[in-house]
Amino acid sequence: MYKIFFRLVFKRLDPEQAHHLAFRWIRLAARVPVLRTFLAAALAPRHKELRTEALGLRMHGPFGLAAGFDKNAVGIDGMAMLGFDHVEIGTVTGEPQPGNPKQRLFRLVEDRALINRMGFNNDGSLRVAARLASRTPVFKPVVGVNIGKTKVVPEEEAVADYVKSAERLAPYADYLVVNVSSPNTPGLRNLQATEALRPLLSAVREAADRAVSARRVPLLVKIAPDLADEDVDAVADLAVELGLDGIIATNTTIARDELGLKSDPSLVEETGGLSGAPLKERSLEVLRRLYARVGDRITLVGVGGIENAEDAWQRILAGATLVQGYSAFIYEGPFWGRAIHKGLAARLATSPYATLADAVGADVRKTA
């Protein structure tokens, strides 16, 4: 049913317009008590065997919504209603910004992919923090907060910009993510170099600790799939050295030629980060490399090209304790979370592993 609706309605709309329309419907549904209860029962049934502990947090399962869908923390209950066990909001910047000029979001339907050059359009950390502070949750998923650099802030002042956001948002975050891997903010990816990343992560860690004394807010970093293998290793080593809680692998890619894309070349050539199915192979490769390097010393989150339960299962076997999705949601619709959970439970039941935790990294350990 959804795929027919997508073809007849959403596909005819500008992608950003379609996103806002669908998100509005989700938020409205989550405000109606009887309706949201019915939808949650239908779309987010619980599987006890999928219960997950990660980052010191307990979740109904390992499957979450990646950053980018809910940039301003306006629809957390709605996304939990659709079956996401954790919801990562953002990317949020120190100051409000409109993002890049439109059109800035493109569908590559034949490749089941998206290209975006949104440019961190968001309300800014002060307003998002106020929204989180005033939230009265109906559902209680784990809420991650993804922070990035304000575009007009020069690279040499980036640390202070991240620190400002961390101080404002850490009190309301179940975990905090430093995003240094979007291709749509000039100079941002330069911060992935370890000489720049070390002081940045150290400063954000200190800021989160100052802002929240009653608990330790887990801190993660999100990296790009375009890093060279030796740079992936360097980030992994740095994360262990600094006592980081996790790494999210991976963000969108600027690669095109080697991905075998089938969509209209005029779309493929659009600048921005590509997400979705074509990212699957490299994202999985980076995840395997990270797990081989860090083992179970830190939590790994697999994201990029996850379309179905098999993709999620492969990420778990490759070392991910948590998995996230976004692009496939556009193509699969509201029953996507239900299908992922059902499929994961079936795969676990037929596997040699008693729990999901036992399965994490199993394929990498076999080849070690």
N, C-alpha and C positions, 0 to 999 in steps of 0.2 A: 504493500500500500504506500509506504513512504517513498519508495523509489519511483512510483508513478507520480506522486505529488512533486517530488524533486524535479522530475523531467518536465512536468507540465507547468510548474509554478516557479520554484526557486531557480532553476536553470535559466529562466527568462529574465530574472532580476539581476541587477548589479550585485556582485558577491557581497559587498559590504552592506548594502541595503537589505539583502536577504538575511545576513547575519543578525542585523539589528531587529528585523521583524521576528525571526524565530526566537531570539533571546527574549524579546518582549513577551511573546506567548508563554515561554517557559516560566518567566518571572510571575506573570499573571496567574498561571495555573498553581504555582507554589503558594499564592496568597489565599487560595480558596480552600478552607479546611477539609471538607469532604472530598473534593477533587484531588487534592494533593495526597491524601491518605490512600485513595484508590490507585492513583498513578504510581506512588511509591511501592505499593504492594505488587502491582503488575510489572513495573520496570526495574525495581531494585530488590528482588527477593534475596534473602540472606542465605549463604551457604556456610555453615559452621566450619567446615573443613578449610575454608579459604581465609579464616581469621589470621591477621598478620600483625606482627610486632616489628616496628622499624623506627629508628631515631628515638627510641624510648617511648614510642606512641603505639596505642592499640587501634587497629582499624578493622572494619568488617571484611576487607579484602585488600588485594595489592593494587587495584586498578584505579587510577586517578585521572583527573582532567589536567592537561598541561597548561602552563601559562599562555596567555594570549587570547583566550576566549572571554574570560571575565576580567577585564583589565582594571576595573574600578571597584570590585567587591560588591556588586549590586545584585548578583544572582546566585549566591552560594547555596541557598536552600533549594533553588530550582535544579541546580546541577546534581546535588545530592539526591534529590527526588528521582533523577534519571539513572541513578545507579553508580555514580562516581564515589569511591570510598574516600578519596581525598581530593580537594579542590585547590589548585595553585592559582592564586590571583596575580594580576600584574601582566606585564612588567610595569612597576610603579617607579617614577622618577622623583628626584628631590623637589622639582617645581612642576606645575601643570604645563602641558604642552599639547598642541593640536596634532602633532605628527606631520607626516609628509603630505604634500598635495594629493588630492584624489585625481584619478583612479589609482589605487594602491593595493588592491587585492584582486587576484586573478585565479580562476579555476582552470586547471588542466584536467578536464573530465576524463579524457582517454587514458591518462596516466594516474588517475585517482590521486591527484596532487593539488597543491595550492602554491602560488607565489605571492608573497606579501612584502611590501616595503612600507608598512604602517608607520614606523618611526616612533614607537613608544608613545602613541597618543593616549593620554591618561589625565586624570584630575589632579595628580600630584600627591605626594606623600602626606601632606597635612590633611587634605580632605578625605583621602582614603582611610587614614588612621581614625579620623572622627567617625566615619561610616562604620568601621569595624567596632569601634568602642560603643556605638549606640545599637549595634545589632542584637536582636533578640532571636536566637536561632530556633527554628522549628525542627530541622534535622541537624545533626552534629557531626558532619564529616571533619576530618583533620583539615585544617586550613593552612596552606603554605603561602608565603608572601615573597614574590619575586621582585627584586629591585635592580634598577639600572641607572645609567648616567643620563642626566639632563643634557639634551643636545647642545645647548649654547654654552655649557660649562666646558672650558678647555681641559684637555687631557691632564695637564699638570695639577688641576684642581679636582680631579675625579674622586679622589679618596674622600675629601670633605663632603662632596655631594652624596656619595654612598652612605657615609656616616650619618648625615642628616636624616636620610630615609630610614636607616636602621634604628636610630634612636626613636623616631616617631612610630615605627611600625612593629618593632620587636615585641612590645607588650601584648600585641593582639595576634601574633603569629605562632602557630604550632611549630613551624620551622621557617627559616629564612633562607632565601636563595640569592646569591650574587650572580647576576647575569652579565657576563663579559663576552658573550658569543653571538649577539644579534649582528647581522651584517648591515643593518639599516640606520645605525648611528655612527657617524664618522669617527674613526679612531678607537671605537669600543673594543674591537677584537685585538688591538695592540695590548690591551690589559691582560690577555691570556698568557703573555710571556712571563715566565716565573719571576723575573726581576721586578716587574710591575705588579704581578698578582700577589706576591708575598706581603708587601706592606698594605695592599688593599684589603686582603682577607684578615690580616692581623688587626687592622683598624676597625673593620666591621665587627669582628669578634669582640673587641673591647667595648665598642659602642653598644652592642646587644647586651653585654654583661652589665654595663652601667644602667641601661634602661630597665632591665629586668633582673632583680636581685633574688627573687623567690625561687627561680628555676633557671635551668640552662636552656636557652633557645637553640635548638640544633641549627647548624649553619652548613649550607651546601654551596657548591659552585656549579654553574651550568656551562658546558663547553661545546665547541663547534665540531661538526664531523670533518671539517676541512683541515684540522690540525694534522701535521705530520706525525707519524708514529712516535718519533723520539720526543715530540712535544707532549703527546698524550702521556708518555711515561713520566716526563718531567712534572706535569700537573699531578699525576697520581702520587709521585714521591713527595711533592710539596704538600698535598692534602694530608698525607700520613704524618709528615714532619710537623705540621701546624695543629694536628689533632682535629682536623675538619671532620664533620659528621657524615658528609656524603658528597657524591658527584652525580650530576644529572647528565646523561649522555644519550642523545645529543640535541643541539639546537638545529635550526634550518641550515641548508647548504647553499653556497653560491655556485657549486658545480652544475654543469649542464651537459657538456659534450659526451662524457663517459657514462651517462645514465640511460642512454637508449630511449629518450623521450619520444612519444608518438604524437603528441598534440601539435596543433598549429604552430609553425616556427615563430610566427609573430607573437604568440603568447610565451613560448619557451624563452624568447630573447628578452622578455621583460626583466628589468633589474629587481633584485630583492632576494629574499631567502626562500628556497624551495622546500616544501614539507610534503609528507605523504608517502605513498608506496615506493617511489624511486629512491627514497632515503634508507630503505629497510636494510640493505646489505651493508652499507658503510656504518650505519649506526650500530648494528649488531657486532660488526668487526671491532669497533672502538670499545664497546662494552666488554667483549671477550678479553681484549688487551688490558683494560683496566682491572678486571677481576684477576687475571693472571698476575698482575703487579701488586694488588692490594689485598686480595683474598677477602676475608671477612672482617678486616680491620676497620673498614668504613662501609657505609651503606651506598649501594649503587642503584640509581633509578634509570630504567631503560625507557627511552622515548625516541620516536622517529620512525615512521613507516609501520606502526602497529595497526593492523586492520582487523584482526580477528583473534580468536582464542589461541590458535596455533602460534601466531606471531608473539603473543604475550607469553606463552609457555616457553618458546625458544629464548626469549629474553631472560626468563627466570633461570633456565638451565645454563645460560651464559653468564649469570652472576647478578642479575637484578633482583633485589628484594621487593622493589616497587616498580610498577610500569605505568606509563602515562600515554594518553592519546589526545588528539584534537582533530587533525585533518580528516580522518576516516569518519568521524562523527557527522561531518557535513554530508558525506555520501551514504552513510548507513542509517542515520536517523535515531529516533528516541529508544529503539529496542537494542541499540548497540551494546550498552552496558550490560543488559540482561544476557545477551548472547555471549559476551566475553566471560562473565562469571559462570554461566552454565558450562561453557566449553572448558574452562580451566578446572572446574570441579570434576568433569568427566575425565580429563587427562590425568589429573592427580590420582583418581580412583583406579586407573588402569596402569599407573606407573609403579616402579619399585619403591617409591618414596612414601613414607608415612605422613609427612607434612610438607607444606610448601617450603618451609625453611630448609628441610632436608634436600629439596630439589635445587636450591639456589646454588648456581655455579657447578652443578654436577658434571656437565659436559666438559667444562674447562679442566676440572680436577682429573677427569679420565685421561686427558691428553698431556697432563703435566709430567 
